[in-house]
Amino acid sequence: MWADDAALDAAERRLDEWETSLAERAERAKTLSAAMRGLTGTARNPDRTVDVTVDSAGLLIDLRLDERIRQQPAAHTARQILETTTAARADLLRQVSDAATQSSGDDPSVQAIIDSYRSRLLPDQGSNDARR
């Protein structure tokens, strides 16, 4: 099947390199996944009455309201909470982007990871998914 031993050796080297490359990518993916699970996003509104923290999935895990909140209408407070939560998710997305880029550089999967987080964390406000 092989014309000569040199061709067989070259094929074996290519397979070894491919296997090594796959193992390295798998290790980077595992490390990135672990790092991303520990990320949180935080934001504070401009008048410093609302502080929000979201976990690595973008879910609210901490909400702190300043006592000055009592001086404003509930609808205004609700808007502030939603806007600050969106800002915290944007902060998380920035961290995810940084972590993915640092971990995998120009690997094509990096943009797919970032796009996936972006679609979950900051969905288009006009889409049906945003209304669920």
C-alpha positions as CSV (number, residue, x, y, z in Angstrom):
1,M,0.0,0.0,0.0
2,W,2.8,2.5,0.9
3,A,5.3,3.2,-1.8
4,D,8.2,3.3,0.6
5,D,9.1,3.6,4.2
6,A,9.6,7.3,4.0
7,A,6.0,7.9,2.9
8,L,4.8,5.6,5.8
9,D,7.0,7.5,8.3
10,A,5.7,10.9,7.0
11,A,2.1,9.6,7.3
12,E,2.7,8.4,10.9
13,R,4.3,11.8,11.8
14,R,1.2,13.7,10.4
15,L,-1.1,11.4,12.4
16,D,1.0,12.0,15.6
17,E,0.9,15.8,15.0
18,W,-2.9,15.7,14.5
19,E,-3.4,13.6,17.6
20,T,-1.2,16.0,19.6
21,S,-3.1,19.0,18.2
22,L,-6.5,17.5,19.2
23,A,-5.3,16.7,22.7
24,E,-4.0,20.3,23.1
25,R,-7.3,21.8,21.8
26,A,-9.3,19.5,24.2
27,E,-7.2,20.6,27.1
28,R,-7.6,24.3,26.2
29,A,-11.3,23.8,25.9
30,K,-11.5,22.1,29.3
31,T,-9.5,24.9,30.9
32,L,-11.6,27.6,29.2
33,S,-14.8,25.9,30.4
34,A,-13.7,25.8,34.0
35,A,-12.6,29.5,33.9
36,M,-15.9,30.6,32.3
37,R,-17.9,28.8,35.0
38,G,-16.3,31.1,37.6
39,L,-17.1,34.3,35.8
40,T,-19.6,36.8,37.0
41,G,-20.8,40.1,35.5
42,T,-21.4,43.2,37.6
43,A,-22.9,46.6,37.0
44,R,-24.0,49.7,38.9
45,N,-26.5,52.2,37.6
46,P,-25.3,55.9,37.1
47,D,-26.9,57.2,40.3
48,R,-25.4,54.2,42.3
49,T,-28.8,53.1,43.6
50,V,-28.8,49.7,41.9
51,D,-26.0,47.1,41.9
52,V,-26.4,43.8,40.0
53,T,-24.3,40.7,39.7
54,V,-25.1,37.8,37.3
55,D,-23.5,34.4,37.2
56,S,-21.8,32.8,34.3
57,A,-25.1,31.9,32.7
58,G,-26.3,35.5,33.0
59,L,-28.7,34.8,35.9
60,L,-29.2,37.3,38.6
61,I,-27.3,36.2,41.8
62,D,-27.1,39.5,43.7
63,L,-29.2,42.6,43.8
64,R,-28.4,45.5,46.0
65,L,-30.7,48.6,46.3
66,D,-29.7,51.8,48.0
67,E,-32.2,53.2,50.5
68,R,-32.7,56.2,48.1
69,I,-34.8,53.8,45.9
70,R,-37.7,54.4,48.3
71,Q,-37.9,58.0,47.1
72,Q,-38.8,57.0,43.5
73,P,-41.7,55.3,41.7
74,A,-41.6,51.5,41.6
75,A,-41.8,51.5,37.8
76,H,-38.6,53.6,37.6
77,T,-36.8,51.2,40.0
78,A,-37.9,48.2,37.9
79,R,-36.5,49.9,34.8
80,Q,-33.2,50.6,36.6
81,I,-33.0,47.0,37.7
82,L,-33.6,45.7,34.2
83,E,-31.1,48.1,32.6
84,T,-28.4,47.4,35.2
85,T,-28.9,43.7,34.7
86,T,-28.4,44.1,31.0
87,A,-25.2,46.1,31.8
88,A,-24.0,43.3,34.1
89,R,-24.6,40.7,31.3
90,A,-22.6,42.9,28.9
91,D,-19.8,42.9,31.4
92,L,-20.0,39.1,31.6
93,L,-19.9,38.9,27.8
94,R,-16.8,41.1,27.7
95,Q,-15.1,38.8,30.2
96,V,-16.2,35.7,28.2
97,S,-14.8,37.3,25.0
98,D,-11.5,38.1,26.7
99,A,-11.2,34.6,28.3
100,A,-12.0,32.8,25.0
101,T,-9.6,35.0,23.0
102,Q,-6.8,34.5,25.5
103,S,-7.3,30.8,25.8
104,S,-7.7,29.9,22.1
105,G,-6.4,32.9,20.2
106,D,-7.5,32.7,16.6
107,D,-9.2,29.3,16.8
108,P,-12.4,29.5,14.7
109,S,-14.4,28.1,17.6
110,V,-13.7,31.3,19.7
111,Q,-16.1,33.4,17.7
112,A,-18.8,30.7,17.9
113,I,-18.4,30.6,21.7
114,I,-18.7,34.4,21.9
115,D,-21.7,34.5,19.6
116,S,-23.4,31.8,21.6
117,Y,-23.0,33.8,24.8
118,R,-24.0,37.0,23.1
119,S,-27.3,35.5,21.8
120,R,-28.1,34.2,25.3
121,L,-27.0,37.2,27.3
122,L,-28.1,40.1,25.1
123,P,-30.8,38.8,22.8
124,D,-32.2,41.2,20.2
125,Q,-35.0,43.1,22.0
126,G,-37.2,42.7,19.0
127,S,-37.1,39.0,18.7
128,N,-39.7,36.6,20.1
129,D,-37.0,34.9,22.3
130,A,-36.6,38.2,24.2
131,R,-40.3,38.1,25.2
132,R,-40.2,34.7,26.8
